[in-house]
Amino acid sequence: MVSGLGAKTINVRNESHKDVEVFRGAVCDNGAPIATVGPHSSSFGVHPDRTEGIHVKDGVVASFRVNCRDED
């Protein structure tokens, strides 16, 4: 995700039946998630900070993955 035009945070809306994890940077391997959004839920004001090696003028960069683990 890339958000520009002076953005400092992102809003995440999850309309699926799975958890969505949000990470700093363009890939999901930058440590622990900065937010986890449950099924049919939203999270506002997620602050991804700066990411080393990626610069977006007046914006933020984050990535997400859908947690597809099987639940009994």
Protein Blocks (a to p, Z undefined) as FASTA:
>chain_A
ZZeehiabdcdddfbfbdcdddedjbfkeojafbdcdehiadehiaebjaehiacehiad
ddddddfbdcZZ
